Amino acid sequence: MKSEDTPFVGGPLDGRVLPVLLGITGHPPKTYRVPVPDADGGKPTVLVYRRVQAATSKRLGLHQGWKYEYAPEGDASERRFKWPWSSGTHGSRGRSDATPDGNADE
């Protein structure tokens, strides 16, 4: 697998450069989660870092790599895409029939 040395900014990993595995598209993951074990043996703390563009070229404004910035709010601000057919929040809205009220056959 291919990896890329990626700098981390902010949080406990500030200033470190770690090798991060690249995905199929050649980019590192959008979020990087680092589990930190608890000293008392309890549930580990998870540090969340978000991928941002590291720099752009001066002449053409081209992308020049990635870096990770610390997200102190963690997973709470992460927005996930929801498919219309998943988790019952869309579509029939809890009704048993599949036909909308305005289009019922009479």
Rosetta blueprint (number, residue, H / E / L):
1 M L
2 K L
3 S E
4 E E
5 D E
6 T E
7 P E
8 F E
9 V E
10 G L
11 G H
12 P H
13 L H
14 D L
15 G L
16 R L
17 V E
18 L E
19 P E
20 V E
21 L E
22 L L
23 G L
24 I L
25 T L
26 G L
27 H L
28 P L
29 P L
30 K L
31 T E
32 Y E
33 R E
34 V E
35 P E
36 V E
37 P L
38 D L
39 A L
40 D L
41 G L
42 G L
43 K L
44 P L
45 T E
46 V E
47 L E
48 V E
49 Y E
50 R E
51 R E
52 V E
53 Q E
54 A L
55 A L
56 T E
57 S L
58 K L
59 R L
60 L L
61 G L
62 L L
63 H E
64 Q L
65 G L
66 W E
67 K E
68 Y E
69 E E
70 Y E
71 A L
72 P L
73 E L
74 G H
75 D H
76 A H
77 S H
78 E L
79 R L
80 R L
81 F L
82 K L
83 W L
84 P L
85 W L
86 S L
87 S L
88 G L
89 T L
90 H L
91 G L
92 S L
93 R L
94 G L
95 R L
96 S L
97 D L
98 A L
99 T L
100 P L
101 D H
102 G H
103 N H
104 A L
105 D L
106 E L
